[in-house]
C-alpha cells in the first residue's frame, strides 16, 4: 500500500491549487506562480512549487501515455477484429505483467466474475455469428426456391403454348427441382 506523504501544498485551498496548476499549464515561472498565490492569501516557497510542478508534469505524462495506449489498443482492436472478450483477456494479461501483485491483492471472486463475463461475451458473439450464417443460408435457400418456382411457372406457360407429353413435363420439372430419375 502506498505511503501517505504529507506535502506543504496539501493544505492549500482549492482556488490556490487551481492557480498553481493554471500557472503550470501557462508555463509561468515559479516566482510568478508564488506571487499569484500571495495575491490570493496563500504563501508557498518557489522550491515547493518546483517540486509540485515536476509531479504535475509526471502525472500529465502518465495520463497522456495512458491515453495513447488506449488509442493504440482501440486501433489494434478495430484493425484485427478483436472481440470484447479477447480485449478483456488481453487487458487482464497486460495488467498482470505490469503488476504481478495486482491480482493477488484483489478479490479473486471479482476477477473470476470478470472472466466469466468475458467468456459470456465470447459465447454470445459466437451465437450471433452462427445465427447470422444460418440466416444467410435460409436466404440463399429461399432465393433458390423462388427461382425454381419461377422456372416451373415458365414451364407451365411453355407447356400451354406447345404440346408436351406428361413424361416430358415430369422430366422438365425434375430437372428444375434437381431431382434424379
N, CA, C and O atoms as a DFTB+ gen file, in Angstrom:
724 C
 N C O
     1  1       0.849      -1.180       0.000
     2  2       0.000       0.000       0.000
     3  2       0.891       1.238       0.000
     4  3       1.873       1.289       0.741
     5  1       0.557       2.257      -0.836
     6  2       1.408       3.433      -0.894
     7  2       1.398       4.191       0.431
     8  3       0.386       4.276       1.127
     9  1       2.551       4.727       0.739
    10  2       2.704       5.506       1.965
    11  2       2.123       6.895       1.747
    12  3       2.373       7.512       0.712
    13  1       1.354       7.391       2.703
    14  2       0.804       8.734       2.595
    15  2       1.904       9.744       2.892
    16  3       2.548       9.691       3.940
    17  1       2.105      10.651       1.970
    18  2       3.128      11.674       2.143
    19  2       2.403      13.009       2.265
    20  3       1.631      13.398       1.388
    21  1       2.664      13.688       3.347
    22  2       2.050      14.997       3.532
    23  2       2.970      16.040       2.927
    24  3       4.166      16.086       3.216
    25  1       2.390      16.870       2.085
    26  2       3.161      17.887       1.382
    27  2       2.727      19.257       1.872
    28  3       1.631      19.440       2.403
    29  1       3.611      20.198       1.679
    30  2       3.318      21.563       2.115
    31  2       2.104      22.118       1.387
    32  3       1.387      22.964       1.921
    33  1       1.875      21.644       0.171
    34  2       0.766      22.183      -0.621
    35  2      -0.539      21.429      -0.393
    36  3      -1.562      21.795      -0.971
    37  1      -0.529      20.374       0.444
    38  2      -1.758      19.622       0.695
    39  2      -2.828      20.488       1.355
    40  3      -4.021      20.266       1.145
    41  1      -2.414      21.461       2.141
    42  2      -3.367      22.308       2.860
    43  2      -3.841      23.512       2.063
    44  3      -4.605      24.323       2.586
    45  1      -3.418      23.651       0.832
    46  2      -3.840      24.795       0.019
    47  2      -5.325      24.722      -0.299
    48  3      -5.903      23.642      -0.423
    49  1      -5.925      25.892      -0.426
    50  2      -7.334      25.937      -0.800
    51  2      -7.492      25.470      -2.248
    52  3      -6.521      25.422      -3.003
    53  1      -8.709      25.131      -2.621
    54  2      -8.984      24.676      -3.991
    55  2      -8.619      25.775      -4.986
    56  3      -8.112      25.495      -6.072
    57  1      -8.879      27.021      -4.609
    58  2      -8.554      28.141      -5.504
    59  2      -7.042      28.241      -5.705
    60  3      -6.574      28.463      -6.821
    61  1      -6.284      28.078      -4.623
    62  2      -4.822      28.162      -4.719
    63  2      -4.280      27.015      -5.572
    64  3      -3.350      27.212      -6.354
    65  1      -4.850      25.835      -5.428
    66  2      -4.407      24.720      -6.256
    67  2      -4.713      24.968      -7.728
    68  3      -3.912      24.628      -8.599
    69  1      -5.883      25.568      -8.009
    70  2      -6.228      25.919      -9.400
    71  2      -5.244      26.941      -9.961
    72  3      -4.826      26.842     -11.115
    73  1      -4.872      27.933      -9.131
    74  2      -3.914      28.958      -9.565
    75  2      -2.565      28.302      -9.883
    76  3      -1.937      28.607     -10.897
    77  1      -2.135      27.401      -9.004
    78  2      -0.845      26.754      -9.198
    79  2      -0.865      25.900     -10.486
    80  3       0.059      25.987     -11.294
    81  1      -1.891      25.096     -10.673
    82  2      -1.972      24.253     -11.876
    83  2      -2.141      25.113     -13.126
    84  3      -1.581      24.805     -14.178
    85  1      -2.913      26.190     -13.008
    86  2      -3.046      27.120     -14.136
    87  2      -1.699      27.723     -14.511
    88  3      -1.401      27.913     -15.690
    89  1      -0.888      28.021     -13.500
    90  2       0.462      28.535     -13.764
    91  2       1.332      27.496     -14.439
    92  3       2.114      27.826     -15.331
    93  1       1.205      26.234     -14.022
    94  2       1.974      25.170     -14.678
    95  2       1.574      25.060     -16.149
    96  3       2.426      24.949     -17.030
    97  1       0.271      25.093     -16.396
    98  2      -0.210      24.969     -17.781
    99  2       0.240      26.159     -18.633
   100  3       0.576      26.002     -19.807
   101  1       0.242      27.347     -18.025
   102  2       0.638      28.560     -18.758
   103  2       2.152      28.715     -18.832
   104  3       2.661      29.668     -19.422
   105  1       2.875      27.756     -18.218
   106  2       4.340      27.752     -18.210
   107  2       4.922      29.018     -17.567
   108  3       5.923      29.569     -18.026
   109  1       4.263      29.459     -16.493
   110  2       4.766      30.620     -15.752
   111  2       5.982      30.202     -14.928
   112  3       6.176      29.022     -14.635
   113  1       6.786      31.180     -14.566
   114  2       7.931      30.885     -13.695
   115  2       7.405      30.588     -12.297
   116  3       6.285      30.956     -11.944
   117  1       8.239      29.915     -11.511
   118  2       7.827      29.570     -10.152
   119  2       7.639      30.836      -9.319
   120  3       6.763      30.887      -8.455
   121  1       8.445      31.843      -9.572
   122  2       8.313      33.115      -8.850
   123  2       6.970      33.766      -9.177
   124  3       6.307      34.301      -8.289
   125  1       6.567      33.721     -10.457
   126  2       5.292      34.314     -10.861
   127  2       4.125      33.562     -10.210
   128  3       3.155      34.182      -9.772
   129  1       4.215      32.251     -10.145
   130  2       3.153      31.467      -9.504
   131  2       3.097      31.796      -8.004
   132  3       2.016      31.933      -7.431
   133  1       4.271      31.919      -7.382
   134  2       4.319      32.264      -5.952
   135  2       3.659      33.620      -5.721
   136  3       2.916      33.782      -4.754
   137  1       3.919      34.603      -6.597
   138  2       3.292      35.939      -6.465
   139  2       1.776      35.833      -6.626
   140  3       1.026      36.472      -5.887
   141  1       1.317      35.017      -7.606
   142  2      -0.125      34.845      -7.802
   143  2      -0.773      34.237      -6.561
   144  3      -1.893      34.598      -6.199
   145  1      -0.060      33.308      -5.908
   146  2      -0.590      32.679      -4.706
   147  2      -0.651      33.661      -3.542
   148  3      -1.590      33.632      -2.746
   149  1       0.363      34.537      -3.446
   150  2       0.367      35.551      -2.378
   151  2      -0.818      36.489      -2.564
   152  3      -1.424      36.926      -1.585
   153  1      -1.154      36.802      -3.819
   154  2      -2.283      37.705      -4.099
   155  2      -3.610      37.139      -3.594
   156  3      -4.515      37.903      -3.260
   157  1      -3.739      35.821      -3.533
   158  2      -4.996      35.240      -3.028
   159  2      -4.866      34.792      -1.570
   160  3      -5.743      34.108      -1.043
   161  1      -3.767      35.184      -0.924
   162  2      -3.607      34.929       0.503
   163  2      -2.927      33.618       0.865
   164  3      -3.023      33.178       2.011
   165  1      -2.247      32.985      -0.073
   166  2      -1.529      31.736       0.202
   167  2      -0.045      31.985      -0.031
   168  3       0.331      32.648      -0.998
   169  1       0.795      31.456       0.850
   170  2       2.233      31.645       0.675
   171  2       2.892      30.278       0.520
   172  3       2.791      29.422       1.399
   173  1       3.568      30.088      -0.614
   174  2       4.252      28.831      -0.904
   175  2       5.624      29.172      -1.456
   176  3       5.762      30.073      -2.284
   177  1       6.651      28.442      -0.991
   178  2       8.022      28.662      -1.446
   179  2       8.169      28.228      -2.908
   180  3       7.470      27.332      -3.382
   181  1       9.094      28.888      -3.605
   182  2       9.330      28.557      -5.010
   183  2       9.814      27.123      -5.167
   184  3       9.413      26.446      -6.114
   185  1      10.656      26.647      -4.277
   186  2      11.172      25.275      -4.403
   187  2      10.050      24.250      -4.220
   188  3      10.089      23.170      -4.809
   189  1       9.044      24.595      -3.395
   190  2       7.891      23.704      -3.221
   191  2       7.064      23.701      -4.506
   192  3       6.587      22.655      -4.947
   193  1       6.901      24.872      -5.092
   194  2       6.176      24.967      -6.368
   195  2       6.915      24.182      -7.444
   196  3       6.284      23.530      -8.276
   197  1       8.235      24.237      -7.436
   198  2       9.034      23.496      -8.415
   199  2       8.818      21.990      -8.259
   200  3       8.685      21.279      -9.256
   201  1       8.782      21.499      -7.019
   202  2       8.538      20.059      -6.801
   203  2       7.139      19.671      -7.265
   204  3       6.956      18.640      -7.911
   205  1       6.143      20.513      -6.928
   206  2       4.766      20.218      -7.358
   207  2       4.662      20.282      -8.883
   208  3       3.902      19.513      -9.472
   209  1       5.399      21.172      -9.529
   210  2       5.385      21.267     -10.991
   211  2       5.949      19.993     -11.607
   212  3       5.406      19.477     -12.583
   213  1       7.044      19.487     -11.035
   214  2       7.640      18.247     -11.544
   215  2       6.655      17.090     -11.386
   216  3       6.500      16.281     -12.301
   217  1       5.991      17.004     -10.235
   218  2       4.990      15.956     -10.014
   219  2       3.826      16.103     -10.985
   220  3       3.332      15.113     -11.526
   221  1       3.388      17.343     -11.206
   222  2       2.274      17.599     -12.124
   223  2       2.650      17.176     -13.544
   224  3       1.847      16.552     -14.238
   225  1       3.875      17.513     -13.983
   226  2       4.317      17.119     -15.327
   227  2       4.368      15.595     -15.457
   228  3       3.990      15.050     -16.494
   229  1       4.827      14.914     -14.424
   230  2       4.860      13.451     -14.454
   231  2       3.451      12.871     -14.561
   232  3       3.215      11.935     -15.326
   233  1       2.523      13.426     -13.796
   234  2       1.151      12.911     -13.859
   235  2       0.529      13.203     -15.224
   236  3      -0.225      12.385     -15.751
   237  1       0.842      14.364     -15.795
   238  2       0.339      14.689     -17.136
   239  2       0.925      13.730     -18.166
   240  3       0.231      13.291     -19.083
   241  1       2.210      13.409     -18.006
   242  2       2.856      12.476     -18.940
   243  2       2.246      11.084     -18.812
   244  3       2.009      10.422     -19.822
   245  1       1.988      10.627     -17.584
   246  2       1.346       9.319     -17.377
   247  2      -0.053       9.309     -17.998
   248  3      -0.452       8.335     -18.636
   249  1      -0.786      10.397     -17.805
   250  2      -2.139      10.494     -18.355
   251  2      -2.100      10.455     -19.888
   252  3      -2.921       9.787     -20.517
   253  1      -1.150      11.170     -20.478
   254  2      -1.021      11.177     -21.945
   255  2      -0.602       9.809     -22.456
   256  3      -1.115       9.341     -23.472
   257  1       0.333       9.159     -21.752
   258  2       0.747       7.810     -22.145
   259  2      -0.425       6.837     -22.074
   260  3      -0.584       5.991     -22.954
   261  1      -1.244       6.954     -21.035
   262  2      -2.411       6.081     -20.902
   263  2      -3.399       6.344     -22.032
   264  3      -3.983       5.407     -22.576
   265  1      -3.589       7.615     -22.389
   266  2      -4.496       7.965     -23.488
   267  2      -3.999       7.373     -24.800
   268  3      -4.781       6.813     -25.568
   269  1      -2.695       7.497     -25.058
   270  2      -2.123       6.932     -26.282
   271  2      -2.216       5.420     -26.287
   272  3      -2.485       4.817     -27.326
   273  1      -1.995       4.800     -25.137
   274  2      -2.076       3.347     -25.018
   275  2      -3.483       2.864     -25.368
   276  3      -3.647       1.920     -26.140
   277  1      -4.487       3.514     -24.798
   278  2      -5.873       3.140     -25.079
   279  2      -6.192       3.388     -26.551
   280  3      -6.863       2.575     -27.187
   281  1      -5.717       4.504     -27.092
   282  2      -5.940       4.803     -28.508
   283  2      -5.340       3.706     -29.381
   284  3      -5.981       3.252     -30.329
   285  1      -4.122       3.277     -29.073
   286  2      -3.470       2.210     -29.829
   287  2      -4.220       0.888     -29.684
   288  3      -4.367       0.143     -30.653
   289  1      -4.696       0.600     -28.466
   290  2      -5.453      -0.632     -28.253
   291  2      -6.730      -0.652     -29.085
   292  3      -7.053      -1.658     -29.717
   293  1      -7.447       0.456     -29.082
   294  2      -8.687       0.529     -29.852
   295  2      -8.375       0.395     -31.347
   296  3      -9.099      -0.285     -32.074
   297  1      -7.307       1.038     -31.800
   298  2      -6.911       0.912     -33.209
   299  2      -6.573      -0.524     -33.569
   300  3      -6.986      -1.014     -34.620
   301  1      -5.831      -1.200     -32.712
   302  2      -5.477      -2.604     -32.961
   303  2      -6.719      -3.478     -32.924
   304  3      -6.854      -4.417     -33.709
   305  1      -7.620      -3.165     -32.009
   306  2      -8.852      -3.944     -31.884
   307  2      -9.672      -3.844     -33.167
   308  3     -10.196      -4.847     -33.651
   309  1      -9.783      -2.641     -33.716
   310  2     -10.544      -2.449     -34.948
   311  2      -9.841      -3.088     -36.140
   312  3     -10.488      -3.705     -36.986
   313  1      -8.534      -2.944     -36.210
   314  2      -7.773      -3.460     -37.350
   315  2      -7.786      -4.982     -37.401
   316  3      -7.815      -5.565     -38.484
   317  1      -7.764      -5.628     -36.239
   318  2      -7.676      -7.083     -36.208
   319  2      -9.001      -7.741     -35.856
   320  3      -9.038      -8.953     -35.647
   321  1     -10.085      -6.984     -35.784
   322  2     -11.407      -7.521     -35.470
   323  2     -11.363      -8.337     -34.179
   324  3     -11.800      -9.488     -34.141
   325  1     -10.830      -7.724     -33.123
   326  2     -10.710      -8.376     -31.821
   327  2     -12.050      -8.283     -31.103
   328  3     -12.698      -7.237     -31.127
   329  1     -12.465      -9.366     -30.469
   330  2     -13.726      -9.362     -29.743
   331  2     -13.540      -8.706     -28.378
   332  3     -12.418      -8.535     -27.902
   333  1     -14.653      -8.346     -27.765
   334  2     -14.599      -7.725     -26.437
   335  2     -13.998      -8.689     -25.420
   336  3     -13.227      -8.274     -24.554
   337  1     -14.340      -9.953     -25.516
   338  2     -13.801     -10.939     -24.575
   339  2     -12.285     -11.051     -24.725
   340  3     -11.564     -11.135     -23.731
   341  1     -11.807     -11.051     -25.960
   342  2     -10.364     -11.110     -26.190
   343  2      -9.682      -9.859     -25.663
   344  3      -8.571      -9.930     -25.139
   345  1     -10.342      -8.708     -25.798
   346  2      -9.771      -7.456     -25.313
   347  2      -9.689      -7.471     -23.788
   348  3      -8.680      -7.045     -23.225
   349  1     -10.727      -7.953     -23.113
   350  2     -10.715      -8.032     -21.652
   351  2      -9.586      -8.957     -21.196
   352  3      -8.860      -8.651     -20.250
   353  1      -9.453     -10.079     -21.877
   354  2      -8.393     -11.029     -21.522
   355  2      -7.018     -10.405     -21.743
   356  3      -6.123     -10.573     -20.915
   357  1      -6.843      -9.686     -22.851
   358  2      -5.557      -9.041     -23.140
   359  2      -5.242      -7.968     -22.104
   360  3      -4.099      -7.855     -21.663
   361  1      -6.239      -7.182     -21.710
   362  2      -6.018      -6.145     -20.701
   363  2      -5.679      -6.757     -19.340
   364  3      -4.831      -6.237     -18.615
   365  1      -6.338      -7.851     -19.001
   366  2      -6.027      -8.521     -17.733
   367  2      -4.599      -9.058     -17.754
   368  3      -3.872      -8.938     -16.768
   369  1      -4.201      -9.648     -18.872
   370  2      -2.830     -10.156     -19.006
   371  2      -1.836      -9.016     -18.916
   372  3      -0.806      -9.131     -18.252
   373  1      -2.144      -7.917     -19.582
   374  2      -1.266      -6.747     -19.552
   375  2      -1.133      -6.207     -18.133
   376  3      -0.035      -5.860     -17.699
   377  1      -2.247      -6.135     -17.410
   378  2      -2.211      -5.651     -16.015
   379  2      -1.388      -6.589     -15.146
   380  3      -0.648      -6.144     -14.269
   381  1      -1.518      -7.887     -15.390
   382  2      -0.760      -8.856     -14.610
   383  2       0.731      -8.745     -14.891
   384  3       1.544      -8.859     -13.975
   385  1       1.098      -8.523     -16.155
   386  2       2.509      -8.369     -16.495
   387  2       3.084      -7.077     -15.908
   388  3       4.235      -7.038     -15.472
   389  1       2.269      -6.027     -15.905
   390  2       2.727      -4.739     -15.379
   391  2       2.873      -4.780     -13.856
   392  3       3.787      -4.171     -13.299
   393  1       1.965      -5.503     -13.185
   394  2       1.995      -5.576     -11.725
   395  2       1.563      -6.972     -11.296
   396  3       0.373      -7.219     -11.099
   397  1       2.523      -7.891     -11.148
   398  2       2.173      -9.272     -10.796
   399  2       1.408      -9.388      -9.479
   400  3       0.701     -10.373      -9.265
   401  1       1.536      -8.409      -8.601
   402  2       0.841      -8.446      -7.316
   403  2      -0.608      -7.980      -7.433
   404  3      -1.382      -8.113      -6.485
   405  1      -0.975      -7.436      -8.586
   406  2      -2.294      -6.826      -8.744
   407  2      -3.426      -7.799      -8.448
   408  3      -4.387      -7.439      -7.769
   409  1      -3.326      -9.016      -8.943
   410  2      -4.425      -9.951      -8.763
   411  2      -4.372     -10.662      -7.410
   412  3      -5.391     -11.152      -6.924
   413  1      -3.191     -10.718      -6.806
   414  2      -3.119     -11.381      -5.500
   415  2      -3.699     -10.495      -4.411
   416  3      -4.200     -10.997      -3.405
   417  1      -3.635      -9.188      -4.601
   418  2      -4.185      -8.290      -3.590
   419  2      -5.668      -8.026      -3.828
   420  3      -6.354      -7.514      -2.943
   421  1      -6.171      -8.371      -5.013
   422  2      -7.570      -8.127      -5.338
   423  2      -8.466      -9.270      -4.881
   424  3      -7.993     -10.298      -4.396
   425  1      -9.731      -9.073      -5.041
   426  2     -10.725     -10.070      -4.678
   427  2     -10.790     -11.122      -5.781
   428  3     -11.139     -10.782      -6.911
   429  1     -10.470     -12.377      -5.503
   430  2     -10.476     -13.405      -6.543
   431  2     -11.861     -13.636      -7.129
   432  3     -11.986     -14.014      -8.294
   433  1     -12.898     -13.412      -6.336
   434  2     -14.256     -13.573      -6.867
   435  2     -14.544     -12.522      -7.933
   436  3     -15.191     -12.815      -8.939
   437  1     -14.072     -11.314      -7.718
   438  2     -14.264     -10.252      -8.707
   439  2     -13.539     -10.600     -10.003
   440  3     -14.085     -10.434     -11.093
   441  1     -12.313     -11.080      -9.876
   442  2     -11.549     -11.468     -11.064
   443  2     -12.269     -12.587     -11.799
   444  3     -12.369     -12.557     -13.025
   445  1     -12.769     -13.569     -11.066
   446  2     -13.479     -14.685     -11.689
   447  2     -14.763     -14.206     -12.365
   448  3     -15.095     -14.665     -13.458
   449  1     -15.486     -13.287     -11.722
   450  2     -16.704     -12.737     -12.335
   451  2     -16.372     -12.033     -13.641
   452  3     -17.100     -12.169     -14.624
   453  1     -15.274     -11.280     -13.659
   454  2     -14.870     -10.591     -14.886
   455  2     -14.523     -11.600     -15.976
   456  3     -14.871     -11.409     -17.141
   457  1     -13.834     -12.676     -15.592
   458  2     -13.506     -13.713     -16.572
   459  2     -14.763     -14.369     -17.120
   460  3     -14.861     -14.639     -18.317
   461  1     -15.732     -14.626     -16.230
   462  2     -16.984     -15.232     -16.676
   463  2     -17.749     -14.305     -17.605
   464  3     -18.326     -14.756     -18.595
   465  1     -17.759     -13.017     -17.299
   466  2     -18.432     -12.053     -18.175
   467  2     -17.764     -12.008     -19.544
   468  3     -18.439     -11.942     -20.571
   469  1     -16.440     -12.044     -19.552
   470  2     -15.713     -12.051     -20.819
   471  2     -16.051     -13.301     -21.618
   472  3     -16.233     -13.235     -22.834
   473  1     -16.136     -14.436     -20.941
   474  2     -16.485     -15.697     -21.619
   475  2     -17.919     -15.644     -22.139
   476  3     -18.193     -16.113     -23.244
   477  1     -18.844     -15.070     -21.344
   478  2     -20.222     -14.917     -21.802
   479  2     -20.282     -14.067     -23.063
   480  3     -21.026     -14.383     -23.992
   481  1     -19.508     -12.996     -23.100
   482  2     -19.457     -12.152     -24.296
   483  2     -18.960     -12.934     -25.500
   484  3     -19.502     -12.804     -26.598
   485  1     -17.922     -13.750     -25.294
   486  2     -17.376     -14.544     -26.389
   487  2     -18.424     -15.531     -26.908
   488  3     -18.570     -15.708     -28.117
   489  1     -19.151     -16.174     -25.988
   490  2     -20.181     -17.141     -26.375
   491  2     -21.318     -16.440     -27.123
   492  3     -21.791     -16.940     -28.144
   493  1     -21.754     -15.292     -26.621
   494  2     -22.831     -14.556     -27.291
   495  2     -22.410     -14.130     -28.692
   496  3     -23.204     -14.185     -29.630
   497  1     -21.168     -13.711     -28.827
   498  2     -20.690     -13.312     -30.162
   499  2     -20.688     -14.515     -31.106
   500  3     -21.067     -14.393     -32.271
   501  1     -20.261     -15.673     -30.604
   502  2     -20.259     -16.884     -31.426
   503  2     -21.688     -17.276     -31.804
   504  3     -21.940     -17.678     -32.940
   505  1     -22.621     -17.160     -30.859
   506  2     -24.029     -17.469     -31.149
   507  2     -24.580     -16.522     -32.212
   508  3     -25.289     -16.951     -33.123
   509  1     -24.256     -15.242     -32.098
   510  2     -24.722     -14.274     -33.087
   511  2     -24.154     -14.590     -34.466
   512  3     -24.856     -14.471     -35.470
   513  1     -22.896     -14.987     -34.519
   514  2     -22.272     -15.338     -35.789
   515  2     -22.944     -16.575     -36.389
   516  3     -23.163     -16.635     -37.599
   517  1     -23.269     -17.554     -35.554
   518  2     -23.961     -18.760     -36.022
   519  2     -25.342     -18.406     -36.554
   520  3     -25.752     -18.898     -37.606
   521  1     -26.057     -17.555     -35.830
   522  2     -27.387     -17.123     -36.289
   523  2     -27.292     -16.364     -37.611
   524  3     -28.132     -16.538     -38.494
   525  1     -26.266     -15.523     -37.742
   526  2     -26.096     -14.765     -38.980
   527  2     -25.865     -15.711     -40.156
   528  3     -26.452     -15.538     -41.224
   529  1     -25.000     -16.719     -39.952
   530  2     -24.724     -17.675     -41.030
   531  2     -25.969     -18.490     -41.367
   532  3     -26.225     -18.772     -42.538
   533  1     -26.749     -18.873     -40.348
   534  2     -27.980     -19.630     -40.589
   535  2     -28.978     -18.783     -41.372
   536  3     -29.656     -19.283     -42.269
   537  1     -29.063     -17.516     -41.034
   538  2     -29.967     -16.612     -41.749
   539  2     -29.534     -16.454     -43.207
   540  3     -30.371     -16.467     -44.110
   541  1     -28.238     -16.306     -43.434
   542  2     -27.747     -16.205     -44.816
   543  2     -28.069     -17.471     -45.599
   544  3     -28.458     -17.397     -46.765
   545  1     -27.909     -18.637     -44.966
   546  2     -28.217     -19.911     -45.616
   547  2     -29.701     -19.991     -45.944
   548  3     -30.076     -20.409     -47.040
   549  1     -30.557     -19.588     -44.987
   550  2     -32.002     -19.589     -45.234
   551  2     -32.366     -18.656     -46.381
   552  3     -33.233     -18.981     -47.192
   553  1     -31.710     -17.498     -46.457
   554  2     -31.977     -16.560     -47.542
   555  2     -31.578     -17.150     -48.890
   556  3     -32.298     -16.994     -49.876
   557  1     -30.421     -17.834     -48.934
   558  2     -29.993     -18.459     -50.193
   559  2     -30.963     -19.561     -50.609
   560  3     -31.298     -19.694     -51.786
   561  1     -31.411     -20.354     -49.626
   562  2     -32.378     -21.419     -49.925
   563  2     -33.688     -20.831     -50.444
   564  3     -34.270     -21.345     -51.400
   565  1     -34.146     -19.764     -49.815
   566  2     -35.392     -19.131     -50.226
   567  2     -35.280     -18.576     -51.648
   568  3     -36.195     -18.722     -52.458
   569  1     -34.139     -17.937     -51.936
   570  2     -33.918     -17.395     -53.278
   571  2     -33.909     -18.524     -54.307
   572  3     -34.492     -18.387     -55.382
   573  1     -33.247     -19.641     -53.983
   574  2     -33.202     -20.782     -54.902
   575  2     -34.599     -21.353     -55.126
   576  3     -34.950     -21.724     -56.246
   577  1     -35.398     -21.423     -54.057
   578  2     -36.760     -21.927     -54.175
   579  2     -37.600     -21.009     -55.061
   580  3     -38.371     -21.485     -55.894
   581  1     -37.454     -19.712     -54.887
   582  2     -38.190     -18.762     -55.728
   583  2     -37.793     -18.919     -57.196
   584  3     -38.648     -18.874     -58.081
   585  1     -36.510     -19.101     -57.451
   586  2     -36.051     -19.278     -58.830
   587  2     -36.640     -20.548     -59.432
   588  3     -37.046     -20.546     -60.594
   589  1     -36.693     -21.631     -58.665
   590  2     -37.276     -22.890     -59.161
   591  2     -38.756     -22.720     -59.453
   592  3     -39.259     -23.196     -60.470
   593  1     -39.447     -22.035     -58.550
   594  2     -40.881     -21.816     -58.780
   595  2     -41.114     -21.002     -60.038
   596  3     -42.047     -21.271     -60.794
   597  1     -40.266     -20.006     -60.265
   598  2     -40.416     -19.193     -61.472
   599  2     -40.164     -20.043     -62.716
   600  3     -40.867     -19.913     -63.718
   601  1     -39.150     -20.918     -62.643
   602  2     -38.881     -21.817     -63.776
   603  2     -40.061     -22.759     -64.010
   604  3     -40.409     -23.055     -65.153
   605  1     -40.676     -23.228     -62.918
   606  2     -41.838     -24.113     -63.054
   607  2     -43.000     -23.359     -63.686
   608  3     -43.703     -23.918     -64.528
   609  1     -43.218     -22.109     -63.305
   610  2     -44.282     -21.291     -63.919
   611  2     -43.996     -21.080     -65.405
   612  3     -44.883     -21.183     -66.253
   613  1     -42.716     -20.780     -65.692
   614  2     -42.335     -20.594     -67.093
   615  2     -42.589     -21.877     -67.882
   616  3     -43.059     -21.812     -69.018
   617  1     -42.287     -23.037     -67.304
   618  2     -42.502     -24.331     -67.942
   619  2     -43.993     -24.561     -68.170
   620  3     -44.396     -25.058     -69.221
   621  1     -44.823     -24.191     -67.162
   622  2     -46.273     -24.350     -67.310
   623  2     -46.787     -23.474     -68.445
   624  3     -47.627     -23.902     -69.236
   625  1     -46.275     -22.236     -68.522
   626  2     -46.695     -21.339     -69.609
   627  2     -46.234     -21.880     -70.958
   628  3     -46.955     -21.788     -71.951
   629  1     -45.039     -22.440     -70.986
   630  2     -44.496     -23.002     -72.218
   631  2     -45.303     -24.228     -72.650
   632  3     -45.546     -24.438     -73.839
   633  1     -45.714     -25.035     -71.665
   634  2     -46.478     -26.250     -71.992
   635  2     -47.843     -25.900     -72.562
   636  3     -48.392     -26.667     -73.353
   637  1     -48.405     -24.755     -72.176
   638  2     -49.689     -24.327     -72.726
   639  2     -49.529     -23.883     -74.169
   640  3     -50.442     -24.056     -74.977
   641  1     -48.366     -23.309     -74.502
   642  2     -48.132     -22.823     -75.866
   643  2     -47.828     -23.972     -76.826
   644  3     -48.220     -23.917     -77.992
   645  1     -47.158     -24.980     -76.368
   646  2     -46.871     -26.120     -77.228
   647  2     -47.241     -27.391     -76.485
   648  3     -47.212     -27.442     -75.256
   649  1     -47.563     -28.341     -77.196
   650  2     -47.980     -29.627     -76.617
   651  2     -46.785     -30.369     -76.062
   652  3     -45.813     -30.604     -76.780
   653  1     -46.844     -30.750     -74.770
   654  2     -45.805     -31.558     -74.129
   655  2     -46.478     -32.806     -73.576
   656  3     -47.597     -32.755     -73.065
   657  1     -45.806     -33.877     -73.683
   658  2     -46.343     -35.110     -73.108
   659  2     -46.138     -35.039     -71.602
   660  3     -45.272     -34.305     -71.125
   661  1     -46.931     -35.799     -70.853
   662  2     -46.754     -35.814     -69.395
   663  2     -45.355     -36.266     -68.994
   664  3     -44.823     -35.779     -67.996
   665  1     -44.762     -37.156     -69.721
   666  2     -43.408     -37.621     -69.427
   667  2     -42.389     -36.504     -69.602
   668  3     -41.487     -36.346     -68.779
   669  1     -42.536     -35.719     -70.688
   670  2     -41.628     -34.584     -70.903
   671  2     -41.792     -33.544     -69.786
   672  3     -40.822     -32.960     -69.303
   673  1     -43.072     -33.336     -69.394
   674  2     -43.361     -32.361     -68.329
   675  2     -42.699     -32.805     -67.024
   676  3     -42.062     -31.995     -66.351
   677  1     -42.843     -34.102     -66.653
   678  2     -42.228     -34.613     -65.431
   679  2     -40.704     -34.483     -65.488
   680  3     -40.072     -34.109     -64.500
   681  1     -40.122     -34.790     -66.636
   682  2     -38.667     -34.720     -66.801
   683  2     -38.185     -33.284     -66.601
   684  3     -37.179     -33.045     -65.932
   685  1     -38.914     -32.327     -67.188
   686  2     -38.530     -30.907     -67.033
   687  2     -38.669     -30.461     -65.575
   688  3     -37.798     -29.764     -65.054
   689  1     -39.760     -30.860     -64.916
   690  2     -39.974     -30.475     -63.511
   691  2     -38.881     -31.080     -62.638
   692  3     -38.346     -30.398     -61.764
   693  1     -38.543     -32.339     -62.858
   694  2     -37.455     -32.980     -62.108
   695  2     -36.140     -32.243     -62.330
   696  3     -35.350     -32.071     -61.402
   697  1     -35.913     -31.811     -63.567
   698  2     -34.691     -31.069     -63.878
   699  2     -34.649     -29.742     -63.124
   700  3     -33.613     -29.358     -62.582
   701  1     -35.792     -29.045     -63.097
   702  2     -35.867     -27.743     -62.398
   703  2     -35.577     -27.900     -60.915
   704  3     -34.837     -27.100     -60.344
   705  1     -36.152     -28.923     -60.279
   706  2     -36.003     -29.117     -58.840
   707  2     -34.797     -29.952     -58.470
   708  3     -34.595     -30.253     -57.293
   709  1     -33.995     -30.331     -59.441
   710  2     -32.771     -31.068     -59.175
   711  2     -33.017     -32.482     -58.687
   712  3     -32.212     -33.022     -57.928
   713  1     -34.127     -33.096     -59.113
   714  2     -34.440     -34.464     -58.711
   715  2     -33.935     -35.426     -59.786
   716  3     -34.043     -35.164     -60.984
   717  1     -33.392     -36.521     -59.332
   718  2     -32.902     -37.512     -60.286
   719  2     -34.005     -38.521     -60.578
   720  3     -34.925     -38.710     -59.781
   721  1     -33.896     -39.149     -61.707
   722  2     -34.945     -40.101     -62.135
   723  2     -34.950     -41.362     -61.343
   724  3     -35.772     -42.244     -61.592
